[in-house]
Amino acid sequence: MPLSRSITGILSLFLLLGSLFAVHAASASAASAPASGAKADLSDRVGVRDARAFAKSTRKLRRLRARARRGVGDAVGLTGARRAARKAPKAPARTSAVPSDLLFDGSSIAAFDELQAAPGAIAEVPDPAGSGQTSFQMSVDEGDVYPVTPTENPRAQALSPPIINAGDEFWLQTKFMLPADMPEADGWMSLVSIYGAPFNGSSPWQIEVSGDEIHWQRNDTYDWDVPWRMPLVKGRWITVLLHERFASDGWVEMWIDGQQVNFFGNQPRLEMETMDSSNNEGANAAKIMQYREAGMFDSASVYFGPLKVGRTQASVSG
C-alpha cells in the first residue's frame, strides 16, 4: 500500500542516518585517541600548528574589527605616519671638520706662543671696568730691561705664534685700557703691532700712547708719520679692529670703538708696505704690549682684552 511504503521509506532513511552518525562518531573517537610512533607525533604537531594558525587568524580578525570600530580617520593617520617614516631623510653622513677661520685666540695667557716680560709682569685679573670677564694686566717697572727682557727699554709683551705670511689678508681684534692713574707718557708707549724677523728696528706700524694722544704711527720707511690720532682716553676700554694685507704692496683698514678710521682724514684704506726690511724674513706674529721709552716713570700698568687673529671679520668678533 502506498502508506506502508512511505512509512517503510521513512524508517529506512532514519536507519541510514543512524548508521552514518555511528560511523562519524567512531572516526572522531579514533582521531581523538592517543596515537603512537612517528605518525602519531606528526599528527600531533600538525594539529598544534593548525590550532596556532587558527588562533593567530582569530587575533588578527579581532585587531581588524577593533581598528574598524576606531574609525577610518585613525587608520588614515596610521598609514600617513608609516609613509612619513618611510620617507624621512636619513641622517647626513659625517664629514671632516672644516678648518676654522680663527687663526689665534689669545683669551688666556697660556694661549700665547711667547711672553717677553719679567716674572709675574703679565697676569690674568678681573676686568677693572667690572664686567666680570678676565683681562690681562701688564705691569712694567723701569728695571724690566735687558737681560730680564730683550731690550734696553722696559717692556712686557705677549705674542701669537708666527702665523702671518707674505701675501696674507687677515683680521685682528683686541682692546686696551689705560688706568685713570697712569702717569703721563711724555715719550712713547707702544701697545699693538705686527712684527717678525729680522726684527730690524721698529715694526711698519704700531698703536702708541704719546703725550696727550693715542695714535697709529709708521716707522722710518715713512719718516715716522702719524696717519691717525685721537685724544688720550683713560679709565675705559678702547676696541681695535684691524684688517690688513701683509705684503710689500699691502694695505691697512682700522676701526676704533666700532668706527672706521680715515687715515690722514680721508683714506679708509691706507696702501703701504706692511712688510718691509724690518719684518720681511719670515712669518710675523701679532702682539699686545706695554713697551715704553725708558726714563718716563718708575712703574705703570696697562690692561688688555683677548687678542684674536683670523681670516675673516666674523672669526675674530665676539
C-alpha positions in Angstrom: 0.0 0.0 0.0 1.3 3.5 -0.6 1.1 4.5 3.1 3.1 1.4 4.2 5.7 2.0 1.5 6.0 5.6 2.8 6.4 4.5 6.4 8.9 1.9 5.3 10.9 4.5 3.3 10.9 6.9 6.3 12.2 4.1 8.6 14.9 3.2 6.1 16.0 6.8 6.0 16.3 7.0 9.8 18.3 3.8 9.8 20.6 5.1 7.2 21.1 8.4 9.1 21.8 6.4 12.3 24.5 4.4 10.5 26.2 7.4 9.2 26.1 9.0 12.6 27.7 5.9 14.2 30.5 5.9 11.6 31.2 9.6 12.2 31.3 9.1 15.9 33.7 6.2 15.5 36.0 8.3 13.3 36.0 11.2 15.8 36.8 8.9 18.6 39.7 7.3 16.7 41.1 10.8 15.9 41.0 11.9 19.5 42.5 8.7 20.8 46.3 8.8 21.6 48.4 7.7 18.7 51.9 6.0 18.9 55.0 6.2 16.8 56.2 8.8 14.3 52.9 9.0 12.6 51.2 9.9 15.9 53.8 12.6 16.6 53.4 14.1 13.2 49.6 14.2 13.6 50.0 15.9 16.9 52.4 18.6 15.5 50.1 19.2 12.6 47.2 19.6 14.9 49.1 22.1 17.1 50.2 24.1 14.1 46.7 24.2 12.8 45.5 25.4 16.2 48.1 28.1 16.4 47.3 29.3 12.9 43.6 29.4 13.8 44.4 31.4 17.0 46.6 33.8 15.0 43.9 34.3 12.5 41.4 35.0 15.3 43.7 37.6 16.9 44.2 39.3 13.5 40.4 39.3 13.0 39.9 40.9 16.4 42.5 43.6 15.6 40.9 44.4 12.3 37.5 44.7 14.0 38.9 46.9 16.7 40.5 49.2 14.1 37.3 49.4 12.2 35.5 50.5 15.4 38.1 53.2 16.0 37.2 54.8 12.7 38.6 55.5 9.3 40.4 58.6 10.5 42.7 56.6 12.8 43.5 54.2 10.0 44.4 57.0 7.6 46.5 58.7 10.3 48.4 55.4 10.9 49.0 55.0 7.2 50.3 58.6 6.9 52.7 58.1 9.8 54.1 54.9 8.2 54.6 56.7 4.9 56.2 59.6 6.7 58.6 57.2 8.4 59.5 55.6 5.2 60.1 59.0 3.5 62.0 60.5 6.5 65.5 61.6 5.3 68.5 59.7 6.6 70.9 61.5 8.9 73.6 63.2 6.9 76.9 61.4 6.7 79.6 62.8 8.9 82.1 64.9 7.1 85.6 66.0 8.0 85.8 69.2 10.1 86.3 72.5 8.1 89.4 74.3 9.4 88.5 77.3 11.5 89.0 80.8 10.1 90.2 81.8 13.6 94.0 81.5 13.4 94.7 82.5 17.0 92.6 83.1 20.1 94.6 84.8 22.9 91.9 84.7 25.5 94.3 83.3 28.2 98.0 83.7 29.0 98.5 80.0 28.2 97.3 80.5 24.6 100.2 82.8 23.7 103.2 81.5 21.9 105.7 83.6 23.9 105.8 86.1 26.8 108.6 88.6 27.0 108.3 90.1 30.4 109.7 90.0 34.0 108.3 87.1 36.1 104.7 87.9 37.1 104.5 91.1 35.0 101.7 89.7 32.9 98.7 88.4 34.9 95.1 87.4 34.4 92.9 89.7 36.5 89.2 90.6 36.7 88.1 93.3 34.3 88.8 96.6 36.0 85.6 98.0 34.4 83.6 95.4 36.3 82.2 93.3 33.5 83.2 90.0 35.3 85.4 88.9 32.4 89.1 88.2 32.7 91.6 90.7 31.4 95.4 90.9 31.1 97.3 93.3 33.4 100.7 94.2 32.1 102.7 95.9 34.9 106.1 97.2 33.9 108.8 98.6 36.1 111.7 100.8 35.0 114.1 97.9 35.6 112.3 95.5 33.2 115.0 95.8 30.6 117.8 93.5 29.2 118.6 90.9 30.4 115.2 90.5 32.0 113.5 91.5 28.7 115.0 91.7 25.2 115.8 95.4 25.0 117.1 98.4 26.9 113.6 99.9 27.1 111.2 98.5 29.6 108.6 96.1 28.3 106.1 93.3 28.8 104.6 91.7 25.7 102.6 88.6 24.7 103.0 87.2 21.1 100.9 85.0 19.0 102.6 82.2 17.0 104.2 83.5 13.7 101.0 82.8 11.6 101.0 85.8 9.2 102.8 85.1 5.9 103.6 87.2 2.9 100.5 87.9 0.9 98.1 87.0 3.7 95.0 89.0 4.3 93.9 88.9 7.9 91.8 90.5 10.7 93.0 91.4 14.2 90.9 92.3 17.2 91.8 93.3 20.7 91.1 96.1 23.3 93.1 98.0 25.8 92.5 100.3 28.8 94.8 102.9 30.3 94.0 103.2 34.0 92.9 106.6 35.3 96.0 106.9 37.5 98.5 106.1 34.7 101.4 108.6 34.7 101.8 110.9 31.7 103.8 109.3 28.9 105.9 112.3 27.7 107.8 109.9 25.3 106.3 106.8 23.6 104.5 103.7 24.7 103.6 101.0 22.1 100.5 98.8 22.7 99.7 96.8 19.5 101.7 95.8 16.4 102.6 93.1 13.8 106.3 92.1 13.8 108.7 89.4 12.8 112.2 88.5 11.6 114.7 90.0 11.0 113.5 92.4 13.8 115.3 95.2 12.2 114.2 98.4 14.1 110.6 99.3 14.6 107.7 97.4 13.0 105.9 99.0 10.0 103.2 100.4 12.3 102.2 100.5 15.9 99.4 101.8 18.1 101.0 104.1 20.7 100.4 106.4 23.6 102.3 109.7 23.5 101.7 112.8 25.5 98.0 113.6 25.4 97.0 111.4 22.5 96.7 107.8 21.2 98.0 107.4 17.7 98.8 105.0 14.9 102.4 105.6 13.8 104.6 104.2 11.0 108.3 103.6 11.1 111.2 105.2 9.3 110.1 103.8 5.9 107.5 106.7 6.1 109.6 109.1 8.2 107.7 108.3 11.4 104.5 109.9 10.2 101.2 109.6 12.1 98.3 108.8 9.7 95.7 108.7 12.6 95.4 110.1 16.1 92.8 110.5 18.9 92.7 112.3 22.3 94.1 110.3 25.2 91.4 108.4 27.0 91.8 106.8 30.4 89.6 104.5 32.5 87.6 102.8 29.7 88.1 100.1 27.1 89.2 101.1 23.6 88.5 98.4 21.0 90.7 97.9 18.0 89.6 96.0 14.8 92.2 95.9 12.0 92.2 94.4 8.5 95.5 94.1 6.7 97.2 92.7 3.7 100.7 91.7 4.7 102.9 92.5 1.7 105.3 95.0 0.3 102.3 96.3 -1.6 99.9 95.9 1.3 97.2 98.0 2.9 95.5 98.6 6.3 92.0 99.3 7.4 91.1 100.0 11.0 88.1 100.6 13.3 88.3 102.1 16.8 85.4 101.6 19.1 83.4 100.4 16.0 84.0 103.5 13.9 86.2 103.2 10.8 89.3 105.3 10.8 90.1 107.6 7.9 93.9 107.7 7.7 95.1 111.3 7.0 91.5 112.3 7.3 90.3 110.8 4.0 91.6 107.3 3.4 89.7 104.4 4.9 92.2 102.0 3.3 95.8 103.1 3.6 98.1 101.5 1.0 101.6 100.9 2.3 104.4 98.5 2.9 103.1 96.4 5.7 106.1 94.1 5.1 109.4 96.0 4.8 113.1 95.5 5.8 112.1 95.4 9.5 110.0 92.2 9.2 110.3 90.6 5.8 112.3 87.5 6.5 109.5 85.1 7.6 106.1 84.8 9.1 105.1 87.6 11.6 103.3 87.5 14.9 100.6 89.7 16.4 101.4 91.2 19.8 100.0 93.2 22.6 102.4 95.0 24.9 103.4 97.7 27.2 106.7 98.7 25.6 107.8 102.1 26.5 110.6 104.6 26.4 113.0 104.4 29.4 113.1 107.1 31.9 109.4 108.3 31.8 108.2 106.8 35.1 109.1 104.1 37.7 106.1 101.8 37.1 102.8 101.6 35.2 100.1 99.1 34.3 98.0 98.7 31.1 95.1 96.3 30.7 94.3 94.3 27.6 91.4 92.0 26.4 91.8 88.9 24.3 93.9 89.2 21.1 92.4 87.4 18.1 93.7 86.9 14.6 91.6 85.3 11.8 90.9 85.1 8.1 87.5 86.8 8.4 86.0 89.6 10.5 83.4 87.2 11.8 86.1 84.8 13.1 87.6 87.5 15.4 84.4 89.1 16.5 82.7 88.3 19.8 
